[in-house]
Amino acid sequence: MGNVYVFPGIPHLLRKGFENVAEDIFKGLSSRRFFTKKLYVNCRETEIAATLNSLVSEHRGVTFGSYPDLFNAYYKTKITLETTSEELAEQIVREARHVHINLMAYVVAE
């Protein structure tokens, strides 16, 4: 069995154990940063599906997610996007706002 690590539940011991194997776990991983944006939209996912599909088609290197929320009082759909370019993330948010300026409730950057 490979790629399986067992750590103790005591925070101090967990930290020490993790420090010992962190280099092995993360070696070979890219040092690229990822930028995530979350858009909270005050309309149903079906109402913005065409816009979402257009954004996805135009930005192949970006990961999009769409999450309807039937019971939230503040928004109806959360849209996420993740990319390695902060500028591109901002551009997509501007594009989405331009198309649906009256539908965007708020945007959260991470």
MARGU-680500 format. One record per residue (C-alpha): residue in three letters; x, y, z. Coordinates in steps of 0.2 Angstrom, whole numbers, plus 5000, padded with zeros to 4 digits. Each point is the difference from the previous one (the first is absolute). Layout:
<pts>
AlaXYZ
...
</pts>
This chain:
<pts>
Met500050005000
Gly500750174995
Asn499650185003
Val499249965017
Tyr500550095015
Val499349985018
Phe500250145012
Pro499750025019
Gly498550095006
Ile500950115012
Pro500450174992
His501850015006
Leu500449824994
Leu499150034984
Arg501050164996
Lys501649905003
Gly499549854990
Phe499450114986
Glu501650105000
Asn501049844998
Val499149944984
Ala499450174992
Glu501450004988
Asp499649834994
Ile498250044998
Phe500250164990
Lys501549974990
Gly499850024982
Leu498550105002
Ser499950174991
Ser500350165009
Arg498750094990
Arg498750095010
Phe498149984997
Phe498850145001
Thr498249965004
Lys498550124998
Lys498249965006
Leu498650094993
Tyr498350005009
Val498650024988
Asn498250055004
Cys499249894986
Arg499849824997
Glu501449904991
Thr498849964985
Glu499850194997
Ile501950024998
Ala500549844992
Ala500350084983
Thr501150135007
Leu500949875011
Asn500349894985
Ser500650144990
Leu501350055013
Val500649825001
Ser500249994981
Glu500950165000
His501249955014
Arg500649824998
Gly501450015013
Val498850065014
Thr499149885011
Phe498250055003
Gly498749945012
Ser498250045002
Tyr499049965016
Pro498250035002
Asp499350045017
Leu498249985002
Phe499850055018
Asn501250155001
Ala499250175004
Tyr501450104992
Tyr500449924983
Lys499449864989
Thr501649944992
Lys501850005005
Ile501250004985
Thr501949965003
Leu501450024989
Glu501849955002
Thr501550054990
Thr501950035001
Ser499850184994
Glu499350135012
Glu499750124985
Leu499049874991
Ala499049975015
Glu499650185002
Gln499650014981
Ile498749865001
Val499250085015
Arg499950174990
Glu499349904985
Ala498749915011
Arg499450175008
His499950084983
Val498849874993
His499049995016
Ile500450165009
Asn498350005009
Leu500149825005
Met501749995010
Ala499750015018
Tyr501850015006
Val501749934996
Val501249925012
Ala501949984996
Glu501149875008
</pts>
